[in-house]
Amino acid sequence: MTNSNGSARFLTEIERSDAMTEPLYSRLFKVIHELFVPEHLAVAEKLTEIAELYYEAGKFAEAEPLYWVSLGIREKVLGLEHREVALTLVNLANLYESQSRWPYAEVFYRQALQIMEKALGPDHPDVALNCHNLASSYLAQEKYEEAELLFRRTLAFWESTLGPEHPQLAARLDRHADLLRKLNRHAEAEKLEERSRRIRDQRSL
């Protein structure tokens, strides 16, 4: 059972600590373990902040369990299909991607995408971004056909959002073309490369 008085003191402390240093974060994490992790969204938020500090420092082994505890709290409090749950899954996927643990990254990007599609709709920018992330995980595992489907989907989204000649499309077209060449679809790749050159040429005028 959670110590309710200790939990209250802990929550008061974290709510007042907006400019924490890593050592203080580490002390708070010890307090969390002593209190058996109160099921409070403020705890999940602060755990994520601790994890991000470790992640940015390249301390992936320290970040991973914090993301997992944060995920568990959010799933229990908010439900399995909440956007905040999806964002925590993305954090885990990013963590595994940074370690080239691509099968794990794929699983969590895919789960996050499913939640985001339901919560935000298929045409939301966050959905397009997560499609791109999942495609990248497929590409790293040489799952070229799966990656191509998602790259095509994200390209269509950005074309409709930014316009077919927007400068940001050039790099996306080039990457899609590279993938098509891996699939021996050279004629399609050439068309995308030509579009990319045209966009870059217009930008240089």
C-alpha positions as CSV (number, residue, x, y, z in Angstrom):
1,M,0.0,0.0,0.0
2,T,1.2,3.5,-0.8
3,N,2.1,5.8,2.1
4,S,-0.5,8.6,1.5
5,N,1.3,11.1,3.7
6,G,4.6,10.4,2.0
7,S,2.9,10.6,-1.4
8,A,1.5,14.0,-0.6
9,R,4.9,15.3,0.5
10,F,6.4,13.9,-2.6
11,L,3.9,15.4,-5.0
12,T,4.2,18.8,-3.3
13,E,8.0,18.6,-3.8
14,I,7.9,17.6,-7.5
15,E,5.3,20.2,-8.3
16,R,7.6,22.9,-6.9
17,S,10.7,21.7,-8.6
18,D,10.6,23.1,-12.1
19,A,14.3,23.6,-12.5
20,M,15.7,20.3,-11.2
21,T,19.3,19.1,-11.8
22,E,20.0,15.5,-12.5
23,P,21.2,14.6,-8.9
24,L,17.9,15.9,-7.5
25,Y,16.0,13.9,-10.1
26,S,17.9,10.8,-8.9
27,R,16.9,11.5,-5.3
28,L,13.3,11.9,-6.3
29,F,13.4,8.6,-8.1
30,K,14.6,6.9,-4.9
31,V,11.6,8.5,-3.1
32,I,9.3,7.1,-5.8
33,H,10.5,3.6,-5.1
34,E,10.1,4.0,-1.4
35,L,6.5,5.1,-2.0
36,F,5.8,2.3,-4.5
37,V,5.0,4.9,-7.2
38,P,1.8,6.8,-6.5
39,E,-0.6,6.6,-9.4
40,H,-0.6,10.3,-10.2
41,L,0.0,12.0,-13.6
42,A,2.4,14.4,-12.0
43,V,4.6,11.5,-11.1
44,A,4.5,10.2,-14.7
45,E,5.4,13.7,-16.0
46,K,8.4,14.0,-13.7
47,L,9.6,10.5,-14.4
48,T,9.5,11.4,-18.1
49,E,11.6,14.4,-17.4
50,I,14.1,12.3,-15.5
51,A,14.2,9.8,-18.3
52,E,14.8,12.6,-20.9
53,L,17.8,13.9,-18.9
54,Y,19.3,10.4,-18.9
55,Y,18.4,9.9,-22.6
56,E,20.1,13.2,-23.6
57,A,23.2,12.1,-21.6
58,G,23.3,8.8,-23.4
59,K,22.4,6.9,-20.3
60,F,19.9,4.7,-21.9
61,A,19.9,1.9,-19.3
62,E,18.9,4.5,-16.7
63,A,16.2,6.1,-18.9
64,E,14.5,2.9,-19.9
65,P,12.8,1.8,-16.6
66,L,11.6,5.4,-16.0
67,Y,9.8,5.5,-19.3
68,W,8.3,2.1,-18.5
69,V,7.0,3.3,-15.1
70,S,5.6,6.5,-16.7
71,L,3.9,4.4,-19.3
72,G,2.3,2.2,-16.7
73,I,0.9,5.1,-14.8
74,R,-0.5,6.8,-17.9
75,E,-2.1,3.6,-19.1
76,K,-3.8,3.0,-15.8
77,V,-4.9,6.6,-15.2
78,L,-5.8,7.7,-18.8
79,G,-6.5,4.4,-20.6
80,L,-4.7,2.5,-23.2
81,E,-5.7,4.6,-26.2
82,H,-4.9,8.1,-24.9
83,R,-2.6,10.4,-26.8
84,E,-0.2,10.8,-23.8
85,V,0.2,7.0,-23.8
86,A,1.1,7.1,-27.5
87,L,3.7,9.8,-26.8
88,T,5.3,7.7,-24.1
89,L,5.4,4.8,-26.5
90,V,7.2,7.1,-28.9
91,N,9.7,8.0,-26.2
92,L,10.5,4.3,-25.7
93,A,10.7,3.8,-29.5
94,N,13.2,6.7,-29.8
95,L,15.2,5.2,-26.9
96,Y,15.4,1.8,-28.7
97,E,16.2,3.5,-32.0
98,S,19.1,5.3,-30.5
99,Q,20.5,1.9,-29.5
100,S,19.8,0.4,-33.0
101,R,17.4,-2.0,-31.3
102,W,15.1,-1.8,-34.3
103,P,12.7,-4.6,-33.7
104,Y,11.8,-3.0,-30.3
105,A,11.5,0.5,-31.9
106,E,9.2,-0.9,-34.6
107,V,6.8,-2.4,-32.0
108,F,6.5,0.8,-30.1
109,Y,6.2,3.1,-33.1
110,R,3.5,0.8,-34.5
111,Q,1.5,0.8,-31.2
112,A,1.8,4.6,-31.0
113,L,0.7,5.0,-34.6
114,Q,-2.4,2.9,-33.9
115,I,-3.4,5.0,-30.9
116,M,-2.7,8.3,-32.7
117,E,-4.8,7.4,-35.7
118,K,-7.7,6.7,-33.4
119,A,-7.2,9.8,-31.1
120,L,-6.1,12.4,-33.7
121,G,-7.4,11.1,-37.1
122,P,-5.3,9.8,-40.0
123,D,-4.4,13.3,-41.4
124,H,-2.8,14.8,-38.3
125,P,0.9,15.9,-38.5
126,D,1.8,13.8,-35.4
127,V,0.4,10.7,-37.3
128,A,2.5,11.6,-40.4
129,L,5.6,12.0,-38.2
130,N,5.1,8.7,-36.5
131,C,4.5,7.0,-39.9
132,H,7.9,8.3,-41.0
133,N,9.5,7.0,-37.8
134,L,8.0,3.6,-38.3
135,A,9.1,3.6,-41.9
136,S,12.6,4.4,-40.8
137,S,12.6,1.4,-38.4
138,Y,11.4,-0.8,-41.3
139,L,14.2,0.6,-43.5
140,A,16.9,-0.1,-41.0
141,Q,15.7,-3.8,-40.9
142,E,15.6,-3.9,-44.7
143,K,11.8,-4.3,-44.7
144,Y,11.7,-2.2,-47.8
145,E,8.2,-2.9,-49.0
146,E,6.7,-2.0,-45.6
147,A,8.8,1.1,-45.5
148,E,7.8,2.2,-49.0
149,L,4.1,2.1,-48.2
150,L,4.6,4.4,-45.2
151,F,7.0,6.7,-47.0
152,R,4.4,7.0,-49.8
153,R,1.7,7.8,-47.2
154,T,3.8,10.5,-45.5
155,L,4.8,12.0,-48.8
156,A,1.2,12.3,-49.8
157,F,0.4,14.0,-46.5
158,W,3.2,16.6,-46.8
159,E,2.3,17.2,-50.5
160,S,-1.3,18.0,-49.5
161,T,-0.2,20.1,-46.5
162,L,2.7,22.0,-47.9
163,G,2.0,21.9,-51.6
164,P,3.7,19.7,-54.3
165,E,6.6,22.1,-54.9
166,H,7.5,23.0,-51.3
167,P,11.3,23.1,-50.7
168,Q,10.9,20.7,-47.7
169,L,9.7,18.0,-50.1
170,A,13.0,17.7,-52.0
171,A,14.8,15.7,-49.3
172,R,11.7,13.5,-48.7
173,L,11.5,12.8,-52.5
174,D,15.2,11.8,-52.6
175,R,14.8,9.4,-49.7
176,H,11.8,7.8,-51.2
177,A,13.7,7.5,-54.5
178,D,16.6,5.8,-52.7
179,L,14.2,3.3,-51.2
180,L,12.5,2.6,-54.6
181,R,15.9,1.8,-56.1
182,K,16.5,-0.8,-53.4
183,L,13.3,-2.4,-54.6
184,N,14.5,-2.2,-58.2
185,R,11.7,0.3,-59.1
186,H,14.1,2.5,-61.0
187,A,11.6,4.2,-63.3
188,E,9.5,5.4,-60.3
189,A,12.7,6.5,-58.5
190,E,13.8,8.6,-61.5
191,K,10.4,10.4,-61.5
192,L,10.8,11.4,-57.9
193,E,14.4,12.4,-58.4
194,E,13.4,14.6,-61.3
195,R,10.7,16.3,-59.1
196,S,13.3,16.8,-56.4
197,R,15.7,18.5,-58.9
198,R,13.0,20.7,-60.1
199,I,12.1,21.9,-56.6
200,R,15.8,22.6,-55.8
201,D,16.2,24.4,-59.1
202,Q,13.2,26.6,-58.4
203,R,14.6,27.4,-55.0
204,S,18.0,28.5,-56.5
205,L,16.3,31.0,-58.8
